[in-house]
Amino acid sequence: MIRIEQLHKTYPPHNAKSQAPAIAALSDINLHIQKGEIFGIIGRSGAGKSTLIRTLNMLERPSGGKIFVEDEDITALDNNGLHRLRQRIGMIFQHFNLLNAKTVAANIDWPLKITGKYTQQERAARVAELLALVGLSEHRDKYPAQLSGGQKQRVGIARALANTPHLLLCDEATSALDPETTQAILRLLLDINRKLGLTIVLITHEMQVIRTICDRVAVIEGGHIVESGDVAEVFLHPQHAVTQSMVAESTPFSAETALLPPTTESHAHLRGLLVRLTYVGDITYQPILSSIAAATPALITILQGTIAHIKDTPYGQLLVELRGEPADVAQVFTTLDQHNIRHEVLTNSGFLG
């Protein structure tokens, strides 16, 4: 669906007379986004994620590299080509960007009207369809000032879908919303993705958003992609320091236990191995650890744990202390391997073995 190759974006110094070098917003970005998936781009403020998503519809022209959307190099398009491209790409904004002087229905109708392709009857039917899709049929004649933040974003989503786009871009679409409304909007986006088979690319600084609806994710820092992959792999086994930090902030575990290596002081009382276990899928709900404890002389003490979901996939993580003879401990690890339960032995400075 989308292929990004060696993408660069630089800006000149703020002072045109300055001898300072150009400011690199994006450097050597390479990504492949598959048709029909929800792909997340996460990063801190200033990491380059907004610039990146705006290059996907050429609101920001890259300084180098190529972007292919449905096998078409959009970096080579002229103004007419870009106009046709943007009709195939919808965009949702953080602050809604609604027309305050128009009703809900008129806001959704606007992108249909300016194309000049549809009769008034066709537009009215499409508006009614979209209002039903986002759950706002009874609010069609209200103005934006009469709506809640979540309702405004639903209007923004309906407007972005008006021209039946192939791709939907979400620019921090939930950042201005409270947690409950955020979850409702994410469920709506997931429902739209499944019903319409629509490819969605979203940027966010919230790991919880990525966990809730994304299939794959790229982590951006300083204009570089520092880590990417399936959400479960990136979230449960982060490799880069930035990813580890963001994951630690979003997990119910504290930073000094399950997701980051503990300090010596915080576990000075432990005499065995400190082990982090990760379960993914249906095995999360099976009593594997109880069975192992009953079948071996090794002592297993659960120090902390959680069960949650990454999109539709359940997962569990446990922090345990493992004591026993080397052969017994080795048998525990063998049994964990047989059940595809990932185990990592932690120390105060990282991993052992």
C-alpha positions as CSV (number, residue, x, y, z in Angstrom):
1,M,0.0,0.0,0.0
2,I,2.7,2.5,1.1
3,R,6.4,2.2,0.5
4,I,8.8,4.8,1.8
5,E,12.4,4.7,0.6
6,Q,15.3,6.8,2.0
7,L,13.0,9.7,2.8
8,H,14.6,13.0,4.0
9,K,13.2,16.3,5.0
10,T,15.2,19.3,5.9
11,Y,14.3,22.9,6.7
12,P,16.4,26.0,6.2
13,P,17.6,27.9,9.3
14,H,15.0,30.2,10.8
15,N,17.2,33.2,9.9
16,A,17.7,33.2,6.2
17,K,21.0,35.0,6.6
18,S,22.3,32.5,9.2
19,Q,25.3,30.3,8.4
20,A,23.8,27.5,10.5
21,P,23.2,24.2,8.7
22,A,19.7,23.1,7.6
23,I,17.5,21.5,10.2
24,A,16.9,17.7,9.5
25,A,13.4,16.8,10.4
26,L,13.5,13.3,8.8
27,S,16.5,11.2,7.9
28,D,16.7,8.0,5.9
29,I,13.1,6.8,6.6
30,N,12.3,3.4,5.2
31,L,8.9,1.8,5.8
32,H,6.5,-0.5,4.2
33,I,2.8,-0.2,5.2
34,Q,0.6,-3.0,4.1
35,K,-2.9,-2.7,2.7
36,G,-5.7,-3.0,5.2
37,E,-3.5,-2.7,8.4
38,I,-3.5,-0.1,11.1
39,F,0.0,1.2,11.3
40,G,1.1,3.4,14.2
41,I,4.0,5.9,14.3
42,I,4.9,6.8,17.8
43,G,7.4,9.3,19.2
44,R,8.0,12.1,21.6
45,S,7.1,15.7,20.8
46,G,9.5,17.0,18.1
47,A,10.6,13.5,17.0
48,G,9.4,14.1,13.4
49,K,6.2,12.1,13.4
50,S,3.9,14.9,12.2
51,T,6.3,15.8,9.4
52,L,6.4,12.1,8.4
53,I,2.6,11.7,8.2
54,R,2.2,14.9,6.3
55,T,4.5,13.7,3.6
56,L,2.1,10.8,2.9
57,N,-0.3,13.3,1.2
58,M,2.4,15.8,0.2
59,L,1.3,18.5,2.6
60,E,5.0,18.4,3.3
61,R,7.2,17.8,0.3
62,P,10.3,15.7,1.1
63,S,13.8,16.9,0.4
64,G,14.8,13.5,-0.9
65,G,13.7,9.9,-1.2
66,K,10.5,8.5,-2.6
67,I,7.0,7.6,-1.4
68,F,4.9,5.1,-3.3
69,V,1.2,4.9,-2.6
70,E,-0.5,2.0,-4.4
71,D,2.6,1.7,-6.5
72,E,2.5,5.4,-7.6
73,D,5.5,7.6,-6.8
74,I,3.6,10.5,-5.3
75,T,6.8,12.6,-4.9
76,A,6.8,13.0,-8.7
77,L,3.2,14.2,-9.0
78,D,2.3,17.7,-10.3
79,N,-0.5,19.8,-8.8
80,N,-3.2,18.0,-10.8
81,G,-1.8,14.7,-9.7
82,L,-1.7,15.8,-6.1
83,H,-5.3,16.9,-6.3
84,R,-6.4,13.5,-7.5
85,L,-4.2,11.8,-4.8
86,R,-5.7,13.7,-1.9
87,Q,-9.2,12.6,-3.0
88,R,-8.0,9.1,-2.2
89,I,-6.5,10.0,1.2
90,G,-8.6,11.1,4.1
91,M,-7.1,13.0,7.1
92,I,-8.2,13.4,10.7
93,F,-6.7,16.2,12.8
94,Q,-6.0,16.6,16.5
95,H,-8.1,19.8,16.8
96,F,-10.9,18.7,14.4
97,N,-10.6,21.6,11.9
98,L,-14.4,21.8,11.4
99,L,-16.2,24.7,9.7
100,N,-17.9,26.4,12.7
101,A,-20.5,28.2,10.5
102,K,-21.7,24.9,9.0
103,T,-23.8,22.1,10.5
104,V,-22.6,18.6,11.1
105,A,-24.2,17.4,7.8
106,A,-22.8,20.4,5.9
107,N,-19.3,19.7,7.2
108,I,-19.4,16.1,6.0
109,D,-20.9,17.2,2.7
110,W,-18.3,19.9,2.0
111,P,-15.5,17.6,0.5
112,L,-18.2,15.9,-1.6
113,K,-19.5,19.3,-2.9
114,I,-16.1,20.7,-3.9
115,T,-15.2,17.7,-6.1
116,G,-18.2,18.5,-8.3
117,K,-18.6,14.8,-9.0
118,Y,-21.9,14.1,-7.2
119,T,-25.5,15.2,-7.5
120,Q,-27.2,16.7,-4.5
121,Q,-29.2,13.5,-4.1
122,E,-26.0,11.4,-4.1
123,R,-24.3,13.7,-1.6
124,A,-27.3,13.6,0.7
125,A,-27.3,9.8,0.6
126,R,-23.6,9.6,1.3
127,V,-23.9,12.1,4.2
128,A,-26.7,10.1,5.8
129,E,-24.6,6.9,5.4
130,L,-21.6,8.4,7.1
131,L,-23.7,10.0,9.9
132,A,-25.0,6.5,10.7
133,L,-21.5,5.0,10.5
134,V,-20.1,7.4,13.2
135,G,-23.3,7.4,15.3
136,L,-24.3,11.0,14.8
137,S,-27.5,10.8,12.8
138,E,-29.5,12.6,15.4
139,H,-27.0,15.5,15.5
140,R,-26.9,16.2,11.8
141,D,-28.4,19.8,12.1
142,K,-26.2,20.9,15.1
143,Y,-23.2,23.2,14.8
144,P,-19.7,22.3,16.1
145,A,-20.1,24.6,19.1
146,Q,-23.0,22.4,20.3
147,L,-20.9,19.2,20.2
148,S,-18.6,17.5,22.7
149,G,-15.0,16.8,21.7
150,G,-15.7,13.2,20.9
151,Q,-18.6,14.2,18.7
152,K,-16.5,16.7,16.9
153,Q,-13.9,14.1,16.2
154,R,-16.6,11.8,14.9
155,V,-17.6,14.5,12.4
156,G,-14.0,14.8,11.4
157,I,-13.8,11.1,10.8
158,A,-17.0,11.1,8.7
159,R,-15.7,14.1,6.7
160,A,-12.4,12.3,6.1
161,L,-14.3,9.2,4.8
162,A,-16.6,11.3,2.5
163,N,-14.8,10.6,-0.8
164,T,-14.3,6.8,0.0
165,P,-10.6,7.1,0.5
166,H,-8.2,4.2,0.2
167,L,-6.0,5.5,3.0
168,L,-6.9,7.3,6.3
169,L,-4.2,9.4,8.1
170,C,-4.8,10.3,11.7
171,D,-2.7,13.2,13.1
172,E,-2.8,12.8,16.9
173,A,-6.6,12.2,16.5
174,T,-7.2,11.4,20.2
175,S,-4.7,13.7,21.9
176,A,-7.4,16.4,22.7
177,L,-9.8,13.9,24.2
178,D,-10.4,12.5,27.6
179,P,-9.5,8.8,28.2
180,E,-13.0,7.4,27.9
181,T,-13.7,9.4,24.7
182,T,-10.3,8.3,23.4
183,Q,-11.3,4.6,23.8
184,A,-14.6,5.3,22.0
185,I,-12.9,6.9,19.0
186,L,-10.3,4.1,18.8
187,R,-13.1,1.5,18.8
188,L,-14.7,3.5,16.0
189,L,-11.5,3.6,14.0
190,L,-11.0,-0.2,14.5
191,D,-14.6,-0.8,13.4
192,I,-14.1,1.3,10.3
193,N,-10.9,-0.6,9.5
194,R,-12.6,-3.9,9.7
195,K,-15.8,-3.0,7.9
196,L,-14.2,-1.1,5.0
197,G,-10.8,-2.8,4.9
198,L,-9.4,0.7,5.1
199,T,-5.6,1.2,5.6
200,I,-5.1,3.6,8.6
201,V,-1.8,5.3,9.5
202,L,-1.9,7.1,12.8
203,I,0.7,9.1,14.8
204,T,0.6,9.4,18.5
205,H,2.8,9.9,21.5
206,E,0.6,7.5,23.6
207,M,1.7,3.9,23.7
208,Q,-1.8,2.9,24.9
209,V,-3.2,4.0,21.6
210,I,-0.8,1.8,19.7
211,R,-1.6,-1.2,22.0
212,T,-5.3,-0.8,21.5
213,I,-5.7,-0.8,17.7
214,C,-2.5,-1.1,15.8
215,D,-1.1,-4.1,13.9
216,R,2.4,-2.8,13.5
217,V,4.3,0.2,14.8
218,A,7.4,2.3,14.0
219,V,9.1,4.3,16.8
220,I,10.6,7.6,15.6
221,E,13.2,9.7,17.5
222,G,15.2,12.6,16.2
223,G,13.9,12.1,12.7
224,H,15.0,8.5,12.5
225,I,13.1,5.3,12.8
226,V,14.8,3.6,15.7
227,E,12.6,0.5,16.0
228,S,9.7,-1.1,14.1
229,G,7.7,-4.3,13.9
230,D,4.6,-6.1,15.2
231,V,3.1,-4.2,18.1
232,A,3.3,-7.3,20.4
233,E,7.0,-7.8,19.7
234,V,7.9,-4.1,20.1
235,F,5.8,-3.6,23.2
236,L,6.8,-6.7,25.0
237,H,10.4,-6.8,24.0
238,P,11.5,-3.2,23.3
239,Q,15.1,-2.9,22.1
240,H,15.8,0.8,21.8
241,A,16.1,3.0,24.9
242,V,13.3,5.4,23.7
243,T,10.9,2.5,23.2
244,Q,11.8,1.0,26.6
245,S,11.1,4.3,28.2
246,M,7.7,4.8,26.5
247,V,6.7,1.2,27.2
248,A,7.6,1.6,30.9
249,E,5.5,4.7,31.2
250,S,2.4,2.9,29.8
251,T,2.6,-0.4,31.7
252,P,0.9,-1.1,35.0
253,F,4.3,-2.4,36.2
254,S,6.7,0.1,37.7
255,A,9.9,0.9,35.9
256,E,12.0,-1.0,38.4
257,T,10.3,-4.3,38.1
258,A,8.9,-6.1,35.0
259,L,9.7,-4.0,32.0
260,L,13.1,-2.6,33.0
261,P,15.9,-4.4,34.8
262,P,15.6,-3.9,38.5
263,T,18.2,-2.2,40.7
264,T,20.3,-4.2,43.2
265,E,18.9,-2.2,46.1
266,S,15.2,-2.8,45.2
267,H,15.7,-6.6,45.2
268,A,18.6,-7.0,47.7
269,H,16.5,-9.5,49.7
270,L,16.3,-12.0,46.7
271,R,18.6,-15.0,46.8
272,G,17.6,-16.7,43.5
273,L,17.3,-15.7,39.9
274,L,15.0,-12.8,39.0
275,V,13.1,-13.9,35.9
276,R,10.7,-12.1,33.6
277,L,8.1,-14.4,31.9
278,T,6.0,-13.3,28.9
279,Y,2.9,-15.2,27.8
280,V,1.2,-14.3,24.5
281,G,-2.1,-15.7,23.2
282,D,-4.5,-18.3,24.8
283,I,-1.7,-19.7,27.0
284,T,-2.0,-16.5,29.0
285,Y,-5.0,-18.0,30.8
286,Q,-3.5,-21.5,31.4
287,P,-2.0,-22.5,34.8
288,I,1.4,-23.4,33.3
289,L,3.4,-21.9,36.2
290,S,1.3,-23.9,38.8
291,S,1.9,-27.1,36.8
292,I,5.7,-26.4,36.7
293,A,5.8,-25.6,40.4
294,A,4.0,-28.9,41.2
295,A,6.4,-31.0,39.0
296,T,9.8,-29.6,40.2
297,P,11.6,-29.1,43.5
298,A,12.5,-25.6,42.2
299,L,10.8,-22.8,44.2
300,I,9.0,-20.2,42.1
301,T,7.8,-16.9,43.8
302,I,5.6,-14.5,41.9
303,L,6.7,-10.9,42.7
304,Q,4.5,-9.0,40.3
305,G,2.3,-9.7,37.3
306,T,-0.3,-8.4,34.9
307,I,-2.7,-9.6,32.1
308,A,-3.8,-7.3,29.4
309,H,-4.4,-7.1,25.7
310,I,-2.5,-5.8,22.6
311,K,-5.3,-5.2,20.2
312,D,-7.2,-8.6,20.2
313,T,-4.3,-10.6,21.6
314,P,-4.1,-11.4,25.3
315,Y,-0.7,-11.3,27.0
316,G,0.7,-11.7,30.5
317,Q,3.9,-10.8,32.1
318,L,5.2,-12.1,35.4
319,L,8.3,-11.2,37.5
320,V,9.3,-14.2,39.5
321,E,12.1,-15.3,41.7
322,L,13.4,-18.8,40.9
323,R,15.5,-20.8,43.4
324,G,16.8,-24.4,43.2
325,E,19.5,-26.7,42.1
326,P,20.9,-25.9,38.6
327,A,19.3,-29.0,37.1
328,D,15.9,-28.1,38.5
329,V,16.1,-24.6,37.3
330,A,17.2,-25.8,33.9
331,Q,14.1,-28.1,33.8
332,V,11.9,-25.1,34.5
333,F,13.4,-23.2,31.6
334,T,13.0,-26.3,29.3
335,T,9.3,-26.6,30.2
336,L,8.8,-22.9,29.6
337,D,10.4,-23.2,26.2
338,Q,8.1,-26.2,25.4
339,H,5.1,-23.9,26.0
340,N,6.5,-21.0,24.1
341,I,6.8,-18.8,27.2
342,R,9.6,-16.4,26.8
343,H,11.9,-16.1,29.8
344,E,14.6,-13.5,30.6
345,V,16.9,-13.6,33.5
346,L,17.4,-10.1,34.8
347,T,20.3,-8.4,36.7
348,N,20.8,-4.9,37.9
349,S,22.4,-4.0,34.6
350,G,20.6,-6.0,32.0
351,F,20.2,-9.6,31.0
352,L,22.1,-12.8,31.8
353,G,22.7,-15.5,29.2
